[in-house]
Amino acid sequence: MPKTDTRSSSSSRAAKPEAKKAARPLFSRVREILDAARARVVRTVNTTQVAANWLIGREIVEEEQRGRRRAGYGAKLLADLSTRLTAEFGRGYSADNLEAFRQFYLDYPQLISETPSRKSAAAAALPPQTISETASRKSGDPGGWHPGTLHPSLSWSHYRQLLRAARPEARAFYEIEAIRSAWSVRELQRQMASLLYDRLAKSKDKKGLLRLATHGQEVMQPLDVLKDPVVIEFLDLPESPKLVESRLEQALIENLQNFLLELGKGFAFVSRQERITIDGDHFYIDLVFYHTVLKCYVLIDLKVGKLTHGDLGQIQFYVNYYDRERRTEGDNPTLGVILCPDKNDAVVKYTLGEQQERNIFTSRYQLHLPTEKELERELRRELRQLSMDDVPLKAAARKTRPRA
């Protein structure tokens, strides 16, 4: 049996990737290299600016601490420093910006784990070893990045927006989600303005709040992806009794990107006004999504009036149909969500029974950004509802309690 020249076969196999690579146009390959290099330069510049601002803030704080007993020292310090820096380095060093640097250091004292000496800080605003070790870690790596430390995905504009979060736990949550979801500064600003953390935190216990602040939003069950209220201020629709469902639906479709951002991670748009036919009768589901994390269809029914038991029966009908006719192997049970401007939780409870918080959900929508006071009122309302639900149980317990 003749011997086979394995060297020629192995060399031909090795040549295949090179041939495939060569098959791509030269311009395409070179452009890919330059795009990657440009993106890396931008990240490096952003990280350098963030580190420099933090180091400037540290110097200001340490200088203030030495002169803390002198009245008005801090304001004069920033004014004098601003004048000299602006004269030599140009715009970007106003007294307000220097105050932001100062606050940045105070709110992020551990941003850079190993601060350089004054001598090295003067020589280079970005300590190479410290930043490369800290910034290269991704948030998902065990023992790696954690909130409060430098991350290359966050620019100074991101951090400037994060400084507006007064509560450390809320700031940590937004920091995690901005990195994980690759939010632009505008998206981060919108999520903070809509009080995303507070809306997700409403139904959490103490342990859940801690995980929210240290791990961000975790999707393990349907309740983890649903918000109440859902904020759709980006539609610019007036709050009017004349609002019709077709106009609301059209506005959501025209602002689908913003709507998906509000719905949260995992939602993929499938269809609108999807028709289902049963024995010649046609029915239409307003919006159909698929959730890539929960592995299930999500049917959304839009209402412009107060929720009724008939609305709940309708969404249950849609969910049952989808589970029997559209659900395929690997899909989890379908979820149904009704978005409405107002609802009676007692009606929801007695209509759905055990189906509530299993596969049928109701959420209010708001056409304006909520305030913390509005969310506080909503939380108090829910607590009152829970206490009312407990009354029949307590009464029943008293009736069944044996007499002494």
PyMOL commands that set and color helices and strands:
alter all, ss='L'
color gray80, all
select helices_A, chain A and resi 6-23+26-66+73-89+95-107+118-123+128-135+156-162+168-180+185-193+196-201+206-215+222-224+233-235+245-254+256-263+309-325+345-355+372-400
alter helices_A, ss='H'
color red, helices_A
select strands_A, chain A and resi 230-231+267-278+281-291+296-302+335-340+360-366
alter strands_A, ss='S'
color yellow, strands_A
deselect
rebuild
show_as cartoon
